[in-house]
């Protein structure tokens, strides 16, 4: 009899623990570094509204895509590049693909500038920008500079960074005179000069998202984000 009671207690305890584990489920998301402020606000609101914790992995879009390809446990991914999202879609790693936001490219600096040529003439320091092989902002910057016929001059004076926020940080602390970043990043700094780069010099900057195939937590977060995407407008993004 005692053994039977003990066995029943063990079953009740197991069910209770399983219920607690279920109640504490989290959703894991990967997002481009330039989305930091908006995605953190939405994640905070999501947890408040649903009780579900959100784990956020921020970084360069190319690196985040590669992590997911290698099996990183990500439920939802939001990148600064249609190209990377399309690749994950083609590989059948994600579904529910959406184009959500637009951005523009600028030069932010500690000195005035009127053209890309001015950047080269007015500094003895490297120009910071994301690594074009991994960071969409760097890829768009390289496209713009090549279109302007200045890449050969630029590439010898360029400091490639791991993500766009790192490029922003260098100009913020005065380690470089100029950084090429998104407009939304530049707006975070005060008392800096901003030169908008002609949109016709580079590919359209579209932020796209996707859900890990079969992920219920990812699908729920995707639905919530879609309904609240307007939050990004106050951070300078254009909602599609």
N, C-alpha and C positions, 0 to 999 in steps of 0.2 A: 504493500500500500504506500509506504513511504517513498519507495523508488518510483512509483507511478506519479505521485504528487510532485516529486523532484523533476521528473521528465516533463510534466505539464508546465512547471515553472520555467524550465529551460526554453520550451517552445514559446511561451508568452514573452520571455525576455528577448528571444531572437526576433519575433515579430515586431516587438516594440523598437528594437535597434534598427531593423530594416525600415520601419516607418520613419524614424528619425533621420536616417540616411537619405531617404527619399525627399523628406521635407527640406533637407539642406542641399539639394542639388544646385549646381552652379552652371553657368553658361560661360564658355571660354571663347573670346573673340580676338582676332588679330586685326589691327588697324594701322594705316599709314601714319607716320609721325605727325604729319601736317594736320591730322584730324584730332589730335590730342584733346584740345579743349572741349570741342563739341561732343566727342564720343564719351569723354569722362562725365560730362553733364547728363547725357542720356543714360549712361550706365547707372549713375547715382539715382536718377528718377525711376529707372526700371526696377532696381532693388527696392526702392521705397514703395512702388506700386504693386510689386509681385512677391516680394520677400525672397527673390532668387538673387544670389550673389553673382556678380559679373567679374570674371578674371580678364584683364586686358593685356594683350601683348602688343606693344608699339614698336615700330621700326620702319626700315626701308621696304617699300612694296615688293621689290624683287626678292629680298631675303625672306620676307614673310611667305611669299608664294612658294619658295623653295622648301621652307620648313614644312608647309602643308603637304607638299609633294612627297616629303620624306616621312610622313606619318604623324606629324605633330597633332595632338588631340585638340583641334580647333573646331568649334561649332559654326562660327560665322566669321567671314573675312570681308574687309572693307578697304580697298586699295585706291591709290591715286593713279590708276592706269587700267584702262579697258583691256589692254594687251595681256596683262598678267591674269586678270579674271577670266578672260576668254581661254587662256591656256589651261587653267584649272577646270573650266567647263568642258573643254575638248577631252581632257583626261578623265572626265566623269568623276572628279573628286568633289565637285560642288554642283548644285543646281539652284533654281530660283534666282538667277542672275538679274541684277537691276543696275541701270545707270541712274545715279542719284544727285550728284553735285557737279558744278563747274568751278574752275578757278582760273586765275591769270598769273603770269610770271612778271616779276619785277627785279630790279637791282636796288638793294637797300644799302646805304652807305653813310660814312661819317664825313664825306666831302660831297660837294655839289657835282652834278653830272648832267649833261645834255644829250649824251649819246653813248653807245657802247665803246666808241673810240676813246671818249673821255676817260673811261675806266682804266684803259691801258696807259694813258698818258699821265694820269694824276696819282698814281700810286707806285711805290717801290715794293709793296707787299703782294703776296699771292691773292688771287680772287677766289673766295670760297664758294663752292657749289657742290651739290650731291654727286656722288660717283655715278656717271651715266650708265654703268653696267648693272646697277642695282636700284638706283634712286630715280623715279620718274622725273622729279624736278630737275635733276642733273641731265637726264636725257632730253627733256624739253629745252633746257638751256643750251646744250650742245647743238641741237637742231637750229635754234635761233642764231647762235653765233656763226655756225656754218653758213646759214642762209645769208647772213650779213657779210660773208666773205672774210671773217676775222679769226677763224678757228686756229690757223697756224700760229698766229700771234698770241692767241689766248692760251693755248694748251701748255705752253712753257711757263705760264704764270698762274697756273690754277692749282688750288688746294682742294682735292676731292675729299668729301666727308661721307660718313656712314649713313646719314639721312639729312633731310632738309633742315630739321631743327638744329642739328650740329653746325650747319653752315650759318644759320641765324645767330647762334651763340658766339661764333668767332667775331662777327661784326659788333655784336652787343658789348663784348668785353674789350673791343678795340684792338684785337690781335690782327685784324685785317681792316682795310678801308672799305671794301665792298664785298657783298655776298649776293648771289643770285638765288632767290627764293620765291615762294608763292606770295601773292599779295596778302593773303590771309595771315601768313607768318609775319610779314613786314609790319602789319597793323598792330602787332603786339609790342612793338618797340616805340619809344618816344624820342623826339628830337633827332630823328634820322632823316636823311634825304632819300627820296624814293623816285626811281625812274621806271615807268612802265615799259615793258618790252612789247613790241608790236606783235599782236596775236597771229598775224599772217606769216610770221617767221618760224612758227613751230606748230606741231600738231595740236588739235583741240585738247584741252586738259579736262578729262572726264573722270570722276570718281565712281567706281563700280563696286558692287558687292555680290556675295554669293553665300549659300548655306551648304555646309557639309552634307553630302547625300545621306539621307536617313536620320539626320539630327533633329529631334523634336525640340530641344532647348534652342538650337540655332534658328529653327523656323519661328518659334515664338518671339525670339528677340528680333528677328527680321521684320515680323509684322509690327512690332512695337516701334522699331526704328522708322519704318515707312510712314507710320502715322504721326511721328514726331520729328520728321526730317527738317522741318522749318526752324528748329533750334539752331541749325548751322548758319542761318542767314545773319544772325547777330555777330558771327565770327567772320563775316565777309564773304562767305560762299554764296554762289547762286544755285538755288534748287532747281533741278530739271523738271 
